[in-house]
Amino acid sequence: KLVLGVKGKLTAHGVNIVQGEATIINKNTVQCSGETYECENLILCTGSETFIPPIPGVDTVPFWTHRDAIEFASFFNSLGVQVTVIEMLDEILGGMDKELSALLRAEYAKRGIKFMLSTKVVSLAEASSEDGKPQVQVNFENAEGTGSVLAEKLLMSVGRRPVTKGFGLENLELKRTERGNICTNEQMQASAPGVYICGDLTGYSLLAHTAVREAEVAVHTILGKKDVMSYWAIPGVVYTNPEIAGVGQTEESLQMKGINYRVVKLPMAYSGRFVAENEGVNGVCKLLIADDETIVGAHILGN
C-alpha cells in the first residue's frame, strides 16, 4: 500500500518509471532492458542488503534474517518463546545510548531473555533434538571459554550493507572511503561531476528518513537551490517493548570527540499521559547538554 502511494505520486508528476536491471555505462549513459538512456545528472540509490557473516557452517544450516534481532527477540519473548541473544559487542544496540540499552537489556533479562555479551559465534552446525526435530547448534567463544547453544530457529542479524555490485558502479571510478563507501560532499555529489549518491550507498546512515533528506539535497543542488546535508541530528528508534529512541550524540560519541557535556535525566513518570498509559512501569528521558547550553543529544526509553 505504501509503495503504491509513492508510485502514484511519481506518475502524477510525470516521472517515467522503467523497471528492469540497469547498467551504468558512464556518468551520462545508463542501459536498461535493451534501451539506452542519456542524462546530465545521475542519482544512485541502490539501497542495502542483509549482511551474512562468513561463519563456518553458515551454508549448512537454515536461518531467518531481519534488520534488528532485539526487536524480534522482544517479539518472540512476548509469545512465550525462550530466546538467547549472542552479541559480539559488550552491549546490545551498538548505536544507541549505552545506559538506556543496558536498562532495556535488564528489563528483558527479567522477562527471561538470555543475553551473552562479548561473545563471538565461531561456527554453526545442524543438530537434532531428542524427539528428532531439526535444530541448529551455535558454537561460541568468550572470555570464559567455548560453548554451544541448541536452537529450533536461528535469526541472523548482523546488519545490512550497501548494494555496490551488479549495476556497473565500477565504470564510474568514483573516489571511495577506506571502508569502500562512496565519497560525497555536503551536496551528496560524488567525485564524478553530475553523479549524486543517496541512501544506503553512502554507507553513513542506513535509515529511510536519512535517504529522503539526502535525495532532497541532491535534487535541490541539481535545481540550483542552495542546500546542505547535515548528519548532526538523525533520529533512530528501535521498536521494542518498551521502545528506545535517540537523536544526536551519545555520551560515548561525545567522550570520543572530547566534547564537554552535562547530563539531565528525568523519569517518564513526570508525564501524566505516560503514567496513565503505562501503569506500574517507568521510563527515562535523558538530555546531553554542551557547555554553551546547546542540546547535543536526546535519548528516551519507555512506551
Secondary structure, DSSP 8 states (H G I E B T S, - for coil): -HHHHHHHHHHHTT-----S-EEEEETTEEEETTEEEE-S-EEE---EEE-----TTTTTS--EE-S-HHHHHHHHHHTT---EEE-SSSSSSTTS-HHHHHHHHHHHHHTT-EEE-S-EEEEEEEEE-TT--EEEEEEEEETTEEEEEEES--EE---EEE--SSS-GGGG---B-TTS-B---TT-B-SSTTEEE-GGGGSS---HHHHHHHHHHHHHHHTT-------TT--EEE--SS-EEEEE--HHHHHHHT--EEEEEEEGGGSHHHHHHSTT---EEEEEEETTS-EEEEEEE--
